[in-house]
């Protein structure tokens, strides 16, 4: 709440409505960075786990026209704004 409230005027200068979603995405990226085994995949041919060193965070939203999927690639590199 307090951080978002303090950033809202700055976001408005850029014409952006600051919601909680960017905070959620940033928290996910930082959590995955800390717990890197959660950001991995199985290479079936080699039968080994591959840890990714980038964080693409996605969300799906049901809208009247249909499902929309948003993916922020390299989320760790973006600011909240």
Phi and psi restraints in degrees (value plus and minus 20) as a CYANA .aco file:
   2 UNK   PHI     -88.4   -48.4
   2 UNK   PSI     -61.7   -21.7
   3 UNK   PHI     -85.5   -45.5
   3 UNK   PSI     -65.0   -25.0
   4 UNK   PHI     -80.6   -40.6
   4 UNK   PSI     -65.1   -25.1
   5 UNK   PHI     -81.3   -41.3
   5 UNK   PSI     -57.5   -17.5
   6 UNK   PHI     -92.5   -52.5
   6 UNK   PSI     -46.8    -6.8
   7 UNK   PHI    -110.2   -70.2
   7 UNK   PSI     -35.6     4.4
   8 UNK   PHI     -77.3   -37.3
   8 UNK   PSI     -64.5   -24.5
   9 UNK   PHI     -81.8   -41.8
   9 UNK   PSI     -58.3   -18.3
  10 UNK   PHI     -86.5   -46.5
  10 UNK   PSI     -60.2   -20.2
  11 UNK   PHI     -83.2   -43.2
  11 UNK   PSI     -59.6   -19.6
  12 UNK   PHI     -83.4   -43.4
  12 UNK   PSI     -50.2   -10.2
  13 UNK   PHI     -82.1   -42.1
  13 UNK   PSI     -50.8   -10.8
  14 UNK   PHI    -110.6   -70.6
  14 UNK   PSI     -18.8    21.2
  15 UNK   PHI      55.3    95.3
  15 UNK   PSI       7.7    47.7
  16 UNK   PHI    -132.9   -92.9
  16 UNK   PSI     114.1   154.1
  17 UNK   PHI    -110.6   -70.6
  17 UNK   PSI      94.0   134.0
  18 UNK   PHI    -103.9   -63.9
  18 UNK   PSI      92.4   132.4
  19 UNK   PHI    -123.2   -83.2
  19 UNK   PSI    -194.6  -154.6
  20 UNK   PHI    -101.8   -61.8
  20 UNK   PSI     -34.7     5.3
  21 UNK   PHI     -77.5   -37.5
  21 UNK   PSI     -65.0   -25.0
  22 UNK   PHI     -80.9   -40.9
  22 UNK   PSI     -53.1   -13.1
  23 UNK   PHI     -87.5   -47.5
  23 UNK   PSI     -59.9   -19.9
  24 UNK   PHI     -83.0   -43.0
  24 UNK   PSI     -66.3   -26.3
  25 UNK   PHI     -81.8   -41.8
  25 UNK   PSI     -64.2   -24.2
  26 UNK   PHI     -84.9   -44.9
  26 UNK   PSI     -61.3   -21.3
  27 UNK   PHI     -83.0   -43.0
  27 UNK   PSI     -59.7   -19.7
  28 UNK   PHI     -83.4   -43.4
  28 UNK   PSI     -64.9   -24.9
  29 UNK   PHI     -82.7   -42.7
  29 UNK   PSI     -63.6   -23.6
  30 UNK   PHI     -87.0   -47.0
  30 UNK   PSI     -56.4   -16.4
  31 UNK   PHI     -86.5   -46.5
  31 UNK   PSI     -62.8   -22.8
  32 UNK   PHI     -85.6   -45.6
  32 UNK   PSI     -54.9   -14.9
  33 UNK   PHI     -84.1   -44.1
  33 UNK   PSI     -60.2   -20.2
  34 UNK   PHI     -92.5   -52.5
  34 UNK   PSI     -57.8   -17.8
  35 UNK   PHI    -133.8   -93.8
  35 UNK   PSI      48.6    88.6
  36 UNK   PHI     -80.4   -40.4
  36 UNK   PSI     -42.8    -2.8
  37 UNK   PHI     -86.2   -46.2
  37 UNK   PSI     -42.9    -2.9
  38 UNK   PHI     -94.7   -54.7
  38 UNK   PSI     -36.7     3.3
  39 UNK   PHI    -126.4   -86.4
  39 UNK   PSI      35.1    75.1
  40 UNK   PHI    -156.3  -116.3
  40 UNK   PSI     150.0   190.0
  41 UNK   PHI    -164.0  -124.0
  41 UNK   PSI     138.4   178.4
  42 UNK   PHI    -109.9   -69.9
  42 UNK   PSI     103.4   143.4
  43 UNK   PHI    -105.8   -65.8
  43 UNK   PSI      82.8   122.8
  44 UNK   PHI     -84.9   -44.9
  44 UNK   PSI     -54.6   -14.6
  45 UNK   PHI     -85.8   -45.8
  45 UNK   PSI     -65.0   -25.0
  46 UNK   PHI    -107.2   -67.2
  46 UNK   PSI     -31.6     8.4
  47 UNK   PHI      34.2    74.2
  47 UNK   PSI      30.4    70.4
  48 UNK   PHI    -165.1  -125.1
  48 UNK   PSI     136.5   176.5
  49 UNK   PHI    -103.9   -63.9
  49 UNK   PSI     116.1   156.1
  50 UNK   PHI    -133.3   -93.3
  50 UNK   PSI      98.4   138.4
  51 UNK   PHI    -107.6   -67.6
  51 UNK   PSI     107.1   147.1
  52 UNK   PHI    -104.0   -64.0
  52 UNK   PSI     122.6   162.6
  53 UNK   PHI    -130.7   -90.7
  53 UNK   PSI       3.4    43.4
  54 UNK   PHI    -156.7  -116.7
  54 UNK   PSI     142.7   182.7
  55 UNK   PHI    -151.9  -111.9
  55 UNK   PSI      81.2   121.2
  56 UNK   PHI    -119.1   -79.1
  56 UNK   PSI      94.7   134.7
  57 UNK   PHI    -128.4   -88.4
  57 UNK   PSI     111.8   151.8
  58 UNK   PHI    -149.6  -109.6
  58 UNK   PSI     139.1   179.1
  59 UNK   PHI    -166.9  -126.9
  59 UNK   PSI     125.8   165.8
  60 UNK   PHI    -133.8   -93.8
  60 UNK   PSI     119.7   159.7
  61 UNK   PHI    -150.0  -110.0
  61 UNK   PSI     111.3   151.3
  62 UNK   PHI    -103.8   -63.8
  62 UNK   PSI     101.5   141.5
  63 UNK   PHI    -142.3  -102.3
  63 UNK   PSI     143.2   183.2
  64 UNK   PHI     -73.2   -33.2
  64 UNK   PSI     -60.7   -20.7
  65 UNK   PHI     -95.5   -55.5
  65 UNK   PSI     -34.2     5.8
  66 UNK   PHI     122.2   162.2
  66 UNK   PSI    -196.1  -156.1
  67 UNK   PHI     -93.8   -53.8
  67 UNK   PSI     112.1   152.1
  68 UNK   PHI    -136.2   -96.2
  68 UNK   PSI     114.6   154.6
  69 UNK   PHI    -135.8   -95.8
  69 UNK   PSI     106.3   146.3
  70 UNK   PHI    -132.6   -92.6
  70 UNK   PSI     109.8   149.8
  71 UNK   PHI    -147.8  -107.8
  71 UNK   PSI     107.3   147.3
  72 UNK   PHI    -123.4   -83.4
  72 UNK   PSI      89.7   129.7
  73 UNK   PHI    -101.0   -61.0
  73 UNK   PSI     123.6   163.6
  74 UNK   PHI      30.9    70.9
  74 UNK   PSI      31.1    71.1
  75 UNK   PHI     -75.6   -35.6
  75 UNK   PSI     -52.2   -12.2
  76 UNK   PHI     -83.9   -43.9
  76 UNK   PSI     -39.3     0.7
  77 UNK   PHI    -111.1   -71.1
  77 UNK   PSI     -30.4     9.6
  78 UNK   PHI    -117.0   -77.0
  78 UNK   PSI     128.3   168.3
  79 UNK   PHI    -102.9   -62.9
  79 UNK   PSI     150.1   190.1
  80 UNK   PHI     -81.4   -41.4
  80 UNK   PSI     -58.2   -18.2
